[in-house]
């Protein structure tokens, strides 16, 4: 990889009694936090780690779903697009 690579995936946030669960339905990553802010930051970090791994080992990445499709399937949840950028120096 010789250039920047940006990834953008929809994430679904579900507020439970004690935590907010964040998941990426396209790539199977799930995390949680005590607030929406914490769940967002952890989801963003998990996405960066996942995408760095994918780039490092030159694996295929699933195509992201359209925001509208994910939102329509999760009408009682919050859906947000989350991005990350992988720099060539991230791949060691």
N, CA, C and O of each residue as an XYZ file, in Angstrom:
368
protein
N       0.849     -1.173      0.000
C       0.000      0.000      0.000
C       0.892      1.232      0.000
O       1.719      1.400      0.896
N       0.733      2.085     -0.985
C       1.581      3.259     -1.109
C       0.824      4.567     -0.961
O       1.410      5.642     -1.094
N      -0.461      4.489     -0.689
C      -1.253      5.701     -0.541
C      -2.237      5.545      0.610
O      -2.407      4.457      1.160
N      -2.871      6.640      0.959
C      -3.892      6.600      1.996
C      -5.081      5.789      1.515
O      -5.427      5.814      0.334
N      -5.701      5.075      2.432
C      -6.901      4.321      2.104
C      -7.967      4.681      3.124
O      -7.736      4.575      4.329
N      -9.125      5.104      2.654
C     -10.218      5.460      3.548
C     -11.290      4.379      3.492
O     -11.633      3.871      2.425
N     -11.801      4.047      4.654
C     -12.900      3.096      4.785
C     -14.051      3.804      5.490
O     -13.831      4.561      6.436
N     -15.283      3.558      5.029
C     -16.476      4.122      5.662
C     -17.513      3.011      5.758
O     -17.909      2.427      4.749
N     -17.950      2.723      6.986
C     -18.952      1.680      7.212
C     -20.051      2.211      8.129
O     -19.776      3.013      9.022
N     -21.294      1.770      7.918
C     -22.362      2.142      8.837
C     -22.257      1.330     10.131
O     -21.959      0.135     10.119
N     -22.511      2.015     11.236
C     -22.523      1.369     12.545
C     -23.896      1.566     13.173
O     -24.520      2.615     13.013
N     -24.352      0.553     13.882
C     -25.651      0.591     14.554
C     -25.403      0.723     16.054
O     -24.638     -0.051     16.630
N     -26.046      1.698     16.682
C     -25.907      1.939     18.114
C     -27.235      1.626     18.798
O     -28.282      2.157     18.427
N     -27.172      0.755     19.801
C     -28.370      0.357     20.538
C     -28.140      0.658     22.007
O     -27.192      0.153     22.608
N     -29.008      1.481     22.590
C     -28.884      1.825     24.010
C     -29.566      0.767     24.851
O     -30.767      0.529     24.725
N     -28.777      0.132     25.719
C     -29.311     -0.832     26.664
C     -29.499     -0.174     28.015
O     -29.412      1.048     28.145
N     -29.757     -0.994     29.018
C     -29.957     -0.444     30.359
C     -28.678      0.151     30.935
O     -28.717      1.178     31.611
N     -27.548     -0.492     30.669
C     -26.294     -0.035     31.268
C     -25.247      0.407     30.259
O     -24.355      1.181     30.605
N     -25.330     -0.060     29.030
C     -24.322      0.272     28.029
C     -24.976      0.588     26.686
O     -26.148      0.293     26.452
N     -24.183      1.192     25.826
C     -24.582      1.422     24.432
C     -23.737      0.478     23.588
O     -22.508      0.537     23.624
N     -24.392     -0.388     22.831
C     -23.703     -1.360     21.987
C     -23.578     -0.778     20.587
O     -24.548     -0.281     20.016
N     -22.374     -0.849     20.047
C     -22.113     -0.391     18.685
C     -21.664     -1.585     17.861
O     -20.786     -2.339     18.280
N     -22.266     -1.758     16.684
C     -21.873     -2.886     15.841
C     -21.819     -2.456     14.380
O     -22.562     -1.581     13.935
N     -20.911     -3.106     13.649
C     -20.787     -2.925     12.207
C     -21.346     -4.185     11.548
O     -20.658     -5.205     11.505
N     -22.571     -4.139     11.037
C     -23.173     -5.353     10.476
C     -22.413     -5.932      9.289
O     -22.474     -7.139      9.054
N     -21.702     -5.101      8.539
C     -21.000     -5.585      7.350
C     -19.740     -6.375      7.672
O     -19.332     -7.236      6.893
N     -19.119     -6.090      8.817
C     -17.837     -6.737      9.118
C     -17.835     -7.506     10.434
O     -16.820     -8.098     10.801
N     -18.953     -7.506     11.146
C     -19.076     -8.336     12.335
C     -18.306     -7.858     13.548
O     -17.931     -8.670     14.395
N     -18.062     -6.568     13.654
C     -17.366     -6.012     14.824
C     -18.409     -5.427     15.766
O     -19.310     -4.704     15.341
N     -18.276     -5.747     17.053
C     -19.180     -5.219     18.065
C     -18.375     -4.761     19.265
O     -17.410     -5.413     19.666
N     -18.775     -3.638     19.835
C     -18.166     -3.131     21.057
C     -19.241     -2.416     21.854
O     -20.377     -2.303     21.394
N     -18.908     -1.939     23.026
C     -19.882     -1.180     23.803
C     -19.177     -0.154     24.670
O     -17.972     -0.228     24.907
N     -19.962      0.803     25.133
C     -19.470      1.841     26.022
C     -20.575      2.268     26.961
O     -21.739      1.918     26.771
N     -20.203      3.030     27.979
C     -21.186      3.480     28.958
C     -22.010      4.661     28.461
O     -23.003      5.032     29.086
N     -21.602      5.255     27.335
C     -22.333      6.364     26.732
C     -22.225      6.236     25.204
O     -21.442      5.436     24.692
N     -23.019      7.033     24.492
C     -22.914      7.034     23.030
C     -21.526      7.484     22.595
O     -20.947      6.939     21.656
N     -21.005      8.486     23.293
C     -19.682      9.008     22.943
C     -18.603      7.946     23.086
O     -17.762      7.785     22.201
N     -18.626      7.222     24.201
C     -17.631      6.171     24.424
C     -17.802      5.040     23.412
O     -16.814      4.531     22.881
N     -19.029      4.648     23.143
C     -19.279      3.582     22.162
C     -18.810      4.020     20.775
O     -18.246      3.217     20.033
N     -19.039      5.291     20.418
C     -18.578      5.814     19.130
C     -17.057      5.760     19.030
O     -16.515      5.284     18.032
N     -16.369      6.245     20.057
C     -14.900      6.261     20.033
C     -14.320      4.854     19.962
O     -13.348      4.617     19.245
N     -14.907      3.928     20.696
C     -14.426      2.539     20.648
C     -14.716      1.916     19.284
O     -13.880      1.188     18.748
N     -15.883      2.192     18.722
C     -16.219      1.657     17.396
C     -15.255      2.215     16.343
O     -14.799      1.478     15.470
N     -14.948      3.497     16.422
C     -14.022      4.120     15.475
C     -12.637      3.488     15.607
O     -11.979      3.226     14.599
N     -12.194      3.244     16.826
C     -10.891      2.617     17.048
C     -10.888      1.173     16.549
O      -9.931      0.749     15.902
N     -11.936      0.420     16.839
C     -12.019     -0.969     16.368
C     -12.012     -1.027     14.846
O     -11.386     -1.910     14.260
N     -12.708     -0.082     14.199
C     -12.723     -0.054     12.735
C     -11.316      0.206     12.203
O     -10.899     -0.417     11.227
N     -10.585      1.120     12.836
C      -9.211      1.415     12.407
C      -8.324      0.188     12.533
O      -7.557     -0.121     11.621
N      -8.421     -0.515     13.658
C      -7.609     -1.725     13.861
C      -7.970     -2.796     12.832
O      -7.085     -3.426     12.251
N      -9.257     -3.000     12.609
C      -9.707     -3.992     11.621
C      -9.178     -3.654     10.231
O      -8.649     -4.520      9.535
N      -9.321     -2.394      9.829
C      -8.905     -1.996      8.479
C      -7.390     -2.024      8.324
O      -6.890     -2.327      7.241
N      -6.658     -1.717      9.374
C      -5.198     -1.830      9.331
C      -4.798     -3.272      9.104
O      -3.910     -3.553      8.299
N      -5.442     -4.189      9.806
C      -5.172     -5.628      9.646
C      -5.481     -6.077      8.212
O      -4.696     -6.796      7.593
N      -6.618     -5.647      7.704
C      -7.029     -6.010      6.345
C      -6.008     -5.512      5.319
O      -5.653     -6.237      4.390
N      -5.545     -4.288      5.490
C      -4.553     -3.733      4.555
C      -3.207     -4.434      4.693
O      -2.551     -4.735      3.696
N      -2.805     -4.688      5.919
C      -1.501     -5.314      6.144
C      -1.410     -6.682      5.482
O      -0.388     -7.016      4.884
N      -2.457     -7.461      5.583
C      -2.449     -8.812      5.043
C      -3.153     -8.915      3.684
O      -3.394    -10.009      3.173
N      -3.474     -7.751      3.115
C      -4.066     -7.670      1.781
C      -5.291     -8.565      1.628
O      -5.428     -9.296      0.647
N      -6.167     -8.492      2.607
C      -7.406     -9.274      2.597
C      -8.505     -8.492      1.890
O      -8.447     -7.267      1.784
N      -9.489     -9.208      1.417
C     -10.647     -8.558      0.800
C     -11.518     -7.962      1.900
O     -11.683     -8.548      2.969
N     -12.067     -6.796      1.620
C     -12.977     -6.174      2.570
C     -14.398     -6.246      2.029
O     -14.621     -6.052      0.834
N     -15.352     -6.523      2.899
C     -16.740     -6.517      2.439
C     -17.144     -5.108      1.999
O     -16.720     -4.115      2.591
N     -17.947     -5.040      0.982
C     -18.449     -3.749      0.513
C     -19.411     -3.198      1.562
O     -20.276     -3.927      2.048
N     -19.272     -1.922      1.916
C     -20.183     -1.348      2.913
C     -21.618     -1.274      2.386
O     -21.855     -1.015      1.206
N     -22.551     -1.504      3.281
C     -23.966     -1.349      2.935
C     -24.286      0.129      2.790
O     -23.579      0.983      3.325
N     -25.346      0.422      2.069
C     -25.819      1.794      1.994
C     -26.413      2.186      3.340
O     -27.077      1.381      3.994
N     -26.172      3.415      3.743
C     -26.691      3.923      5.013
C     -28.205      3.712      5.110
O     -28.714      3.255      6.134
N     -28.904      4.046      4.048
C     -30.369      3.963      4.046
C     -30.854      2.542      4.299
O     -31.851      2.343      4.993
N     -30.152      1.543      3.740
C     -30.548      0.150      3.934
C     -30.378     -0.276      5.390
O     -31.245     -0.944      5.953
N     -29.267      0.110      5.990
C     -29.014     -0.244      7.391
C     -29.994      0.496      8.294
O     -30.535     -0.091      9.232
N     -30.227      1.770      8.023
C     -31.152      2.567      8.836
C     -32.576      2.015      8.765
O     -33.277      1.986      9.777
N     -33.006      1.580      7.588
C     -34.371      1.064      7.466
C     -34.547     -0.271      8.187
O     -35.659     -0.605      8.596
N     -33.477     -1.033      8.348
C     -33.543     -2.303      9.071
C     -33.388     -2.113     10.579
O     -33.656     -3.036     11.349
N     -32.964     -0.940     11.001
C     -32.698     -0.667     12.418
C     -33.377      0.633     12.834
O     -32.731      1.541     13.357
N     -34.675      0.713     12.599
C     -35.414      1.955     12.820
C     -35.488      2.368     14.291
O     -35.694      3.546     14.582
N     -35.329      1.442     15.208
C     -35.389      1.775     16.628
C     -34.003      2.031     17.217
O     -33.863      2.215     18.426
N     -32.998      2.042     16.378
C     -31.621      2.264     16.799
C     -31.070      3.497     16.100
O     -31.679      4.034     15.175
N     -29.915      3.929     16.559
C     -29.212      5.020     15.884
C     -28.196      4.420     14.919
O     -27.480      3.482     15.270
N     -28.134      4.953     13.718
C     -27.181      4.480     12.717
C     -26.303      5.663     12.322
O     -26.793      6.772     12.108
N     -25.009      5.411     12.230
C     -24.058      6.461     11.899
C     -22.983      5.902     10.980
O     -22.568      4.753     11.135
N     -22.535      6.699     10.034
C     -21.399      6.311      9.215
C     -20.121      6.639      9.978
O     -19.959      7.741     10.502
N     -19.217      5.663     10.031
C     -17.939      5.860     10.720
C     -16.828      5.600      9.715
O     -16.866      4.633      8.954
N     -15.841      6.483      9.731
C     -14.735      6.333      8.787
C     -13.410      6.195      9.512
O     -13.279      6.528     10.690
N     -12.446      5.701      8.781
C     -11.067      5.664      9.247
C     -10.169      5.775      8.030
O     -10.548      5.393      6.922
N      -8.988      6.298      8.247
C      -7.996      6.421      7.183
C      -6.768      5.626      7.606
O      -6.264      5.780      8.718
N      -6.296      4.776      6.703
C      -5.093      3.979      6.960
C      -3.948      4.593      6.155
O      -4.031      4.730      4.934
N      -2.893      4.953      6.852
C      -1.700      5.525      6.228
C      -0.701      4.411      5.915
O      -0.685      3.387      6.598
N       0.118      4.597      4.906
C       1.135      3.577      4.604
C       2.033      3.277      5.800
O       2.510      2.152      5.948
N       2.265      4.260      6.644
C       3.122      4.031      7.820
C       2.427      3.187      8.884
O       3.087      2.686      9.794
N       1.098      3.017      8.789
C       0.360      2.174      9.740
C       0.610      0.683      9.485
O       0.417     -0.149     10.372
N       1.034      0.365      8.279
C       1.229     -1.029      7.881
C       2.694     -1.387      8.111
O       3.584     -0.933      7.391
N       2.918     -2.201      9.121
C       4.301     -2.582      9.449
C       4.491     -4.067      9.330
O       5.589     -4.570      9.568
